[in-house]
Amino acid sequence: MNRRQIGAEGEAIARRMLEQAGMVILQMNYRCRYGEIDIIARDGERTVFVEVKRRSGVGYGSPGEAVDARKQRKIVLTALAYMQANGLLDSPIRFDVVEILPDAARHIPGAFDATGVC
């Protein structure tokens, strides 16, 4: 399996997990000039921007730890572009991470926020 296939499989696992939690998937793999967001979902009235991180182990830290300040900044800028394009600038938002390991998956709601990122 190549990296793209591994990533797509991880995103499918995350999608099922979020849907089972009652979230509505709005878009997968949203791209703009600032970057990409793996999953955009709706959780009640809140728009949720989800980064999916998959690793084969925790030898270099948990998958969520790979969502560093640089990656957070790209996600926030991309989310702002999405919100502007879809008339959602006044909508409440949240930034989540879904960690995927070979034997477990974990959804981290509110993994980070935009404070101090941009």
CNS distance restraints for C-alpha pairs under 8 A (distance, minus, plus):
assign (resid   1 and name CA) (resid   5 and name CA) 5.95 0.50 0.50
assign (resid   1 and name CA) (resid   6 and name CA) 6.41 0.50 0.50
assign (resid   2 and name CA) (resid   6 and name CA) 6.23 0.50 0.50
assign (resid   3 and name CA) (resid   7 and name CA) 6.04 0.50 0.50
assign (resid   4 and name CA) (resid   8 and name CA) 6.10 0.50 0.50
assign (resid   5 and name CA) (resid   9 and name CA) 6.10 0.50 0.50
assign (resid   6 and name CA) (resid  10 and name CA) 6.26 0.50 0.50
assign (resid   7 and name CA) (resid  11 and name CA) 6.20 0.50 0.50
assign (resid   7 and name CA) (resid  54 and name CA) 7.33 0.50 0.50
assign (resid   8 and name CA) (resid  12 and name CA) 6.19 0.50 0.50
assign (resid   9 and name CA) (resid  13 and name CA) 6.35 0.50 0.50
assign (resid  10 and name CA) (resid  14 and name CA) 6.25 0.50 0.50
assign (resid  10 and name CA) (resid  52 and name CA) 7.09 0.50 0.50
assign (resid  10 and name CA) (resid  53 and name CA) 7.64 0.50 0.50
assign (resid  10 and name CA) (resid  54 and name CA) 6.32 0.50 0.50
assign (resid  10 and name CA) (resid 100 and name CA) 6.74 0.50 0.50
assign (resid  11 and name CA) (resid  15 and name CA) 5.98 0.50 0.50
assign (resid  11 and name CA) (resid  38 and name CA) 7.13 0.50 0.50
assign (resid  11 and name CA) (resid  39 and name CA) 7.80 0.50 0.50
assign (resid  11 and name CA) (resid  52 and name CA) 6.30 0.50 0.50
assign (resid  12 and name CA) (resid  16 and name CA) 6.28 0.50 0.50
assign (resid  13 and name CA) (resid  17 and name CA) 6.27 0.50 0.50
assign (resid  14 and name CA) (resid  18 and name CA) 6.15 0.50 0.50
assign (resid  14 and name CA) (resid  52 and name CA) 6.98 0.50 0.50
assign (resid  14 and name CA) (resid  98 and name CA) 6.34 0.50 0.50
assign (resid  14 and name CA) (resid 100 and name CA) 7.98 0.50 0.50
assign (resid  14 and name CA) (resid 105 and name CA) 7.84 0.50 0.50
assign (resid  15 and name CA) (resid  19 and name CA) 6.12 0.50 0.50
assign (resid  15 and name CA) (resid  25 and name CA) 7.43 0.50 0.50
assign (resid  15 and name CA) (resid  39 and name CA) 7.60 0.50 0.50
assign (resid  16 and name CA) (resid  20 and name CA) 6.05 0.50 0.50
assign (resid  17 and name CA) (resid  21 and name CA) 6.37 0.50 0.50
assign (resid  17 and name CA) (resid 107 and name CA) 7.87 0.50 0.50
assign (resid  18 and name CA) (resid  22 and name CA) 6.60 0.50 0.50
assign (resid  18 and name CA) (resid  23 and name CA) 5.48 0.50 0.50
assign (resid  18 and name CA) (resid  24 and name CA) 7.77 0.50 0.50
assign (resid  18 and name CA) (resid 107 and name CA) 7.93 0.50 0.50
assign (resid  19 and name CA) (resid  23 and name CA) 4.90 0.50 0.50
assign (resid  19 and name CA) (resid  24 and name CA) 6.16 0.50 0.50
assign (resid  19 and name CA) (resid  25 and name CA) 7.20 0.50 0.50
assign (resid  22 and name CA) (resid  43 and name CA) 7.26 0.50 0.50
assign (resid  23 and name CA) (resid  41 and name CA) 6.33 0.50 0.50
assign (resid  23 and name CA) (resid  42 and name CA) 5.63 0.50 0.50
assign (resid  23 and name CA) (resid  43 and name CA) 4.92 0.50 0.50
assign (resid  23 and name CA) (resid  44 and name CA) 7.56 0.50 0.50
assign (resid  24 and name CA) (resid  41 and name CA) 5.39 0.50 0.50
assign (resid  24 and name CA) (resid  42 and name CA) 5.05 0.50 0.50
assign (resid  24 and name CA) (resid  43 and name CA) 6.68 0.50 0.50
assign (resid  25 and name CA) (resid  39 and name CA) 7.19 0.50 0.50
assign (resid  25 and name CA) (resid  40 and name CA) 6.17 0.50 0.50
assign (resid  25 and name CA) (resid  41 and name CA) 4.26 0.50 0.50
assign (resid  25 and name CA) (resid  42 and name CA) 6.39 0.50 0.50
assign (resid  26 and name CA) (resid  39 and name CA) 7.71 0.50 0.50
assign (resid  26 and name CA) (resid  40 and name CA) 5.47 0.50 0.50
assign (resid  26 and name CA) (resid  41 and name CA) 4.94 0.50 0.50
assign (resid  26 and name CA) (resid  42 and name CA) 6.76 0.50 0.50
assign (resid  27 and name CA) (resid  39 and name CA) 5.93 0.50 0.50
assign (resid  27 and name CA) (resid  40 and name CA) 5.12 0.50 0.50
assign (resid  27 and name CA) (resid  41 and name CA) 6.86 0.50 0.50
assign (resid  28 and name CA) (resid  37 and name CA) 7.53 0.50 0.50
assign (resid  28 and name CA) (resid  38 and name CA) 5.65 0.50 0.50
assign (resid  28 and name CA) (resid  39 and name CA) 4.61 0.50 0.50
assign (resid  28 and name CA) (resid  40 and name CA) 6.33 0.50 0.50
assign (resid  29 and name CA) (resid  36 and name CA) 6.23 0.50 0.50
assign (resid  29 and name CA) (resid  37 and name CA) 5.52 0.50 0.50
assign (resid  29 and name CA) (resid  38 and name CA) 4.45 0.50 0.50
assign (resid  29 and name CA) (resid  39 and name CA) 6.01 0.50 0.50
assign (resid  30 and name CA) (resid  36 and name CA) 5.47 0.50 0.50
assign (resid  30 and name CA) (resid  37 and name CA) 5.26 0.50 0.50
assign (resid  30 and name CA) (resid  38 and name CA) 6.58 0.50 0.50
assign (resid  30 and name CA) (resid  39 and name CA) 7.31 0.50 0.50
assign (resid  30 and name CA) (resid  40 and name CA) 7.67 0.50 0.50
assign (resid  31 and name CA) (resid  35 and name CA) 5.80 0.50 0.50
assign (resid  31 and name CA) (resid  36 and name CA) 4.40 0.50 0.50
assign (resid  31 and name CA) (resid  37 and name CA) 6.65 0.50 0.50
assign (resid  31 and name CA) (resid  78 and name CA) 7.56 0.50 0.50
assign (resid  32 and name CA) (resid  36 and name CA) 6.54 0.50 0.50
assign (resid  32 and name CA) (resid  78 and name CA) 6.60 0.50 0.50
assign (resid  32 and name CA) (resid  81 and name CA) 7.45 0.50 0.50
assign (resid  33 and name CA) (resid  78 and name CA) 7.79 0.50 0.50
assign (resid  34 and name CA) (resid  74 and name CA) 6.16 0.50 0.50
assign (resid  34 and name CA) (resid  77 and name CA) 6.18 0.50 0.50
assign (resid  34 and name CA) (resid  78 and name CA) 5.31 0.50 0.50
assign (resid  35 and name CA) (resid  74 and name CA) 5.93 0.50 0.50
assign (resid  35 and name CA) (resid  75 and name CA) 6.87 0.50 0.50
assign (resid  35 and name CA) (resid  77 and name CA) 7.87 0.50 0.50
assign (resid  35 and name CA) (resid  78 and name CA) 5.73 0.50 0.50
assign (resid  36 and name CA) (resid  74 and name CA) 7.90 0.50 0.50
assign (resid  36 and name CA) (resid  75 and name CA) 6.96 0.50 0.50
assign (resid  36 and name CA) (resid  78 and name CA) 6.53 0.50 0.50
assign (resid  37 and name CA) (resid  49 and name CA) 6.74 0.50 0.50
assign (resid  37 and name CA) (resid  50 and name CA) 6.67 0.50 0.50
assign (resid  37 and name CA) (resid  51 and name CA) 6.30 0.50 0.50
assign (resid  37 and name CA) (resid  75 and name CA) 6.35 0.50 0.50
assign (resid  37 and name CA) (resid  78 and name CA) 7.02 0.50 0.50
assign (resid  37 and name CA) (resid  79 and name CA) 7.52 0.50 0.50
assign (resid  38 and name CA) (resid  49 and name CA) 7.80 0.50 0.50
assign (resid  38 and name CA) (resid  50 and name CA) 6.07 0.50 0.50
assign (resid  38 and name CA) (resid  51 and name CA) 5.46 0.50 0.50
assign (resid  38 and name CA) (resid  52 and name CA) 6.32 0.50 0.50
assign (resid  39 and name CA) (resid  49 and name CA) 6.11 0.50 0.50
assign (resid  39 and name CA) (resid  50 and name CA) 5.02 0.50 0.50
assign (resid  39 and name CA) (resid  51 and name CA) 6.78 0.50 0.50
assign (resid  39 and name CA) (resid  52 and name CA) 7.87 0.50 0.50
assign (resid  40 and name CA) (resid  47 and name CA) 7.12 0.50 0.50
assign (resid  40 and name CA) (resid  48 and name CA) 5.69 0.50 0.50
assign (resid  40 and name CA) (resid  49 and name CA) 4.78 0.50 0.50
assign (resid  40 and name CA) (resid  50 and name CA) 6.12 0.50 0.50
assign (resid  41 and name CA) (resid  47 and name CA) 5.89 0.50 0.50
assign (resid  41 and name CA) (resid  48 and name CA) 5.04 0.50 0.50
assign (resid  41 and name CA) (resid  49 and name CA) 6.57 0.50 0.50
assign (resid  41 and name CA) (resid  50 and name CA) 7.69 0.50 0.50
assign (resid  42 and name CA) (resid  46 and name CA) 5.71 0.50 0.50
assign (resid  42 and name CA) (resid  47 and name CA) 4.73 0.50 0.50
assign (resid  42 and name CA) (resid  48 and name CA) 5.82 0.50 0.50
assign (resid  43 and name CA) (resid  47 and name CA) 6.40 0.50 0.50
assign (resid  43 and name CA) (resid  48 and name CA) 6.75 0.50 0.50
assign (resid  45 and name CA) (resid  91 and name CA) 7.66 0.50 0.50
assign (resid  45 and name CA) (resid  92 and name CA) 7.11 0.50 0.50
assign (resid  46 and name CA) (resid  91 and name CA) 6.72 0.50 0.50
assign (resid  46 and name CA) (resid  92 and name CA) 4.99 0.50 0.50
assign (resid  46 and name CA) (resid  93 and name CA) 5.17 0.50 0.50
assign (resid  46 and name CA) (resid  94 and name CA) 6.97 0.50 0.50
assign (resid  47 and name CA) (resid  91 and name CA) 7.03 0.50 0.50
assign (resid  47 and name CA) (resid  92 and name CA) 6.36 0.50 0.50
assign (resid  47 and name CA) (resid  93 and name CA) 4.71 0.50 0.50
assign (resid  47 and name CA) (resid  94 and name CA) 6.45 0.50 0.50
assign (resid  48 and name CA) (resid  93 and name CA) 5.61 0.50 0.50
assign (resid  48 and name CA) (resid  94 and name CA) 4.80 0.50 0.50
assign (resid  48 and name CA) (resid  95 and name CA) 5.82 0.50 0.50
assign (resid  48 and name CA) (resid  96 and name CA) 6.86 0.50 0.50
assign (resid  49 and name CA) (resid  75 and name CA) 7.97 0.50 0.50
assign (resid  49 and name CA) (resid  79 and name CA) 6.93 0.50 0.50
assign (resid  49 and name CA) (resid  93 and name CA) 7.62 0.50 0.50
assign (resid  49 and name CA) (resid  94 and name CA) 6.31 0.50 0.50
assign (resid  49 and name CA) (resid  95 and name CA) 4.97 0.50 0.50
assign (resid  49 and name CA) (resid  96 and name CA) 6.16 0.50 0.50
assign (resid  50 and name CA) (resid  95 and name CA) 5.99 0.50 0.50
assign (resid  50 and name CA) (resid  96 and name CA) 4.73 0.50 0.50
assign (resid  50 and name CA) (resid  97 and name CA) 5.42 0.50 0.50
assign (resid  50 and name CA) (resid  98 and name CA) 7.03 0.50 0.50
assign (resid  51 and name CA) (resid  95 and name CA) 7.91 0.50 0.50
assign (resid  51 and name CA) (resid  96 and name CA) 6.41 0.50 0.50
assign (resid  51 and name CA) (resid  97 and name CA) 4.83 0.50 0.50
assign (resid  51 and name CA) (resid  98 and name CA) 6.33 0.50 0.50
assign (resid  52 and name CA) (resid  97 and name CA) 5.80 0.50 0.50
assign (resid  52 and name CA) (resid  98 and name CA) 4.81 0.50 0.50
assign (resid  52 and name CA) (resid  99 and name CA) 6.18 0.50 0.50
assign (resid  52 and name CA) (resid 100 and name CA) 7.54 0.50 0.50
assign (resid  53 and name CA) (resid  63 and name CA) 5.27 0.50 0.50
assign (resid  53 and name CA) (resid  64 and name CA) 6.37 0.50 0.50
assign (resid  53 and name CA) (resid  66 and name CA) 7.60 0.50 0.50
assign (resid  53 and name CA) (resid  97 and name CA) 7.31 0.50 0.50
assign (resid  53 and name CA) (resid  98 and name CA) 6.22 0.50 0.50
assign (resid  53 and name CA) (resid  99 and name CA) 5.08 0.50 0.50
assign (resid  53 and name CA) (resid 100 and name CA) 6.11 0.50 0.50
assign (resid  54 and name CA) (resid  63 and name CA) 5.93 0.50 0.50
assign (resid  54 and name CA) (resid  99 and name CA) 5.93 0.50 0.50
assign (resid  54 and name CA) (resid 100 and name CA) 4.50 0.50 0.50
assign (resid  54 and name CA) (resid 101 and name CA) 5.97 0.50 0.50
assign (resid  55 and name CA) (resid  62 and name CA) 7.85 0.50 0.50
assign (resid  55 and name CA) (resid  63 and name CA) 5.89 0.50 0.50
assign (resid  55 and name CA) (resid 100 and name CA) 6.40 0.50 0.50
assign (resid  55 and name CA) (resid 101 and name CA) 5.43 0.50 0.50
assign (resid  55 and name CA) (resid 102 and name CA) 7.55 0.50 0.50
assign (resid  56 and name CA) (resid 101 and name CA) 5.76 0.50 0.50
assign (resid  56 and name CA) (resid 102 and name CA) 5.95 0.50 0.50
assign (resid  57 and name CA) (resid  62 and name CA) 7.73 0.50 0.50
assign (resid  57 and name CA) (resid 101 and name CA) 6.27 0.50 0.50
assign (resid  57 and name CA) (resid 102 and name CA) 7.31 0.50 0.50
assign (resid  58 and name CA) (resid  62 and name CA) 5.12 0.50 0.50
assign (resid  58 and name CA) (resid  63 and name CA) 7.33 0.50 0.50
assign (resid  61 and name CA) (resid  65 and name CA) 6.31 0.50 0.50
assign (resid  61 and name CA) (resid  66 and name CA) 7.86 0.50 0.50
assign (resid  62 and name CA) (resid  66 and name CA) 7.36 0.50 0.50
assign (resid  62 and name CA) (resid  99 and name CA) 7.66 0.50 0.50
assign (resid  63 and name CA) (resid  67 and name CA) 7.74 0.50 0.50
assign (resid  63 and name CA) (resid  99 and name CA) 5.43 0.50 0.50
assign (resid  63 and name CA) (resid 100 and name CA) 7.02 0.50 0.50
assign (resid  63 and name CA) (resid 101 and name CA) 7.80 0.50 0.50
assign (resid  64 and name CA) (resid  97 and name CA) 6.49 0.50 0.50
assign (resid  64 and name CA) (resid  98 and name CA) 7.39 0.50 0.50
assign (resid  64 and name CA) (resid  99 and name CA) 5.83 0.50 0.50
assign (resid  67 and name CA) (resid  71 and name CA) 5.51 0.50 0.50
assign (resid  67 and name CA) (resid  72 and name CA) 6.26 0.50 0.50
assign (resid  68 and name CA) (resid  72 and name CA) 6.08 0.50 0.50
assign (resid  69 and name CA) (resid  73 and name CA) 6.12 0.50 0.50
assign (resid  69 and name CA) (resid 117 and name CA) 7.03 0.50 0.50
assign (resid  70 and name CA) (resid  74 and name CA) 6.54 0.50 0.50
assign (resid  71 and name CA) (resid  75 and name CA) 6.24 0.50 0.50
assign (resid  72 and name CA) (resid  76 and name CA) 6.10 0.50 0.50
assign (resid  72 and name CA) (resid 112 and name CA) 7.67 0.50 0.50
assign (resid  72 and name CA) (resid 114 and name CA) 7.96 0.50 0.50
assign (resid  72 and name CA) (resid 117 and name CA) 6.96 0.50 0.50
assign (resid  73 and name CA) (resid  77 and name CA) 6.18 0.50 0.50
assign (resid  73 and name CA) (resid 114 and name CA) 7.80 0.50 0.50
assign (resid  73 and name CA) (resid 117 and name CA) 5.37 0.50 0.50
assign (resid  73 and name CA) (resid 118 and name CA) 6.19 0.50 0.50
assign (resid  74 and name CA) (resid  78 and name CA) 6.07 0.50 0.50
assign (resid  75 and name CA) (resid  79 and name CA) 5.98 0.50 0.50
assign (resid  76 and name CA) (resid  80 and name CA) 6.19 0.50 0.50
assign (resid  76 and name CA) (resid 114 and name CA) 6.30 0.50 0.50
assign (resid  76 and name CA) (resid 117 and name CA) 7.56 0.50 0.50
assign (resid  76 and name CA) (resid 118 and name CA) 7.66 0.50 0.50
assign (resid  77 and name CA) (resid  81 and name CA) 6.36 0.50 0.50
assign (resid  77 and name CA) (resid 118 and name CA) 7.71 0.50 0.50
assign (resid  78 and name CA) (resid  82 and name CA) 6.30 0.50 0.50
assign (resid  79 and name CA) (resid  83 and name CA) 6.09 0.50 0.50
assign (resid  80 and name CA) (resid  84 and name CA) 6.06 0.50 0.50
assign (resid  80 and name CA) (resid  89 and name CA) 7.59 0.50 0.50
assign (resid  81 and name CA) (resid  85 and name CA) 6.10 0.50 0.50
assign (resid  82 and name CA) (resid  86 and name CA) 6.11 0.50 0.50
assign (resid  83 and name CA) (resid  87 and name CA) 5.87 0.50 0.50
assign (resid  83 and name CA) (resid  88 and name CA) 4.55 0.50 0.50
assign (resid  83 and name CA) (resid  89 and name CA) 5.38 0.50 0.50
assign (resid  84 and name CA) (resid  88 and name CA) 6.13 0.50 0.50
assign (resid  84 and name CA) (resid  89 and name CA) 5.86 0.50 0.50
assign (resid  94 and name CA) (resid 109 and name CA) 7.52 0.50 0.50
assign (resid  94 and name CA) (resid 110 and name CA) 5.72 0.50 0.50
assign (resid  94 and name CA) (resid 113 and name CA) 7.03 0.50 0.50
assign (resid  95 and name CA) (resid 109 and name CA) 6.92 0.50 0.50
assign (resid  95 and name CA) (resid 110 and name CA) 5.19 0.50 0.50
assign (resid  95 and name CA) (resid 111 and name CA) 6.08 0.50 0.50
assign (resid  95 and name CA) (resid 112 and name CA) 5.84 0.50 0.50
assign (resid  95 and name CA) (resid 113 and name CA) 6.16 0.50 0.50
assign (resid  96 and name CA) (resid 107 and name CA) 7.31 0.50 0.50
assign (resid  96 and name CA) (resid 108 and name CA) 5.59 0.50 0.50
assign (resid  96 and name CA) (resid 109 and name CA) 4.60 0.50 0.50
assign (resid  96 and name CA) (resid 110 and name CA) 5.03 0.50 0.50
assign (resid  96 and name CA) (resid 111 and name CA) 5.02 0.50 0.50
assign (resid  96 and name CA) (resid 112 and name CA) 7.04 0.50 0.50
assign (resid  97 and name CA) (resid 107 and name CA) 6.11 0.50 0.50
assign (resid  97 and name CA) (resid 108 and name CA) 5.17 0.50 0.50
assign (resid  97 and name CA) (resid 109 and name CA) 6.72 0.50 0.50
assign (resid  97 and name CA) (resid 110 and name CA) 7.82 0.50 0.50
assign (resid  97 and name CA) (resid 111 and name CA) 5.94 0.50 0.50
assign (resid  98 and name CA) (resid 105 and name CA) 7.01 0.50 0.50
assign (resid  98 and name CA) (resid 106 and name CA) 5.61 0.50 0.50
assign (resid  98 and name CA) (resid 107 and name CA) 4.45 0.50 0.50
assign (resid  98 and name CA) (resid 108 and name CA) 6.01 0.50 0.50
assign (resid  99 and name CA) (resid 105 and name CA) 5.54 0.50 0.50
assign (resid  99 and name CA) (resid 106 and name CA) 5.15 0.50 0.50
assign (resid  99 and name CA) (resid 107 and name CA) 6.48 0.50 0.50
assign (resid  99 and name CA) (resid 108 and name CA) 7.79 0.50 0.50
assign (resid 100 and name CA) (resid 104 and name CA) 6.12 0.50 0.50
assign (resid 100 and name CA) (resid 105 and name CA) 4.40 0.50 0.50
assign (resid 100 and name CA) (resid 106 and name CA) 6.57 0.50 0.50
assign (resid 101 and name CA) (resid 105 and name CA) 6.03 0.50 0.50
assign (resid 113 and name CA) (resid 117 and name CA) 7.82 0.50 0.50
assign (resid 114 and name CA) (resid 118 and name CA) 6.99 0.50 0.50
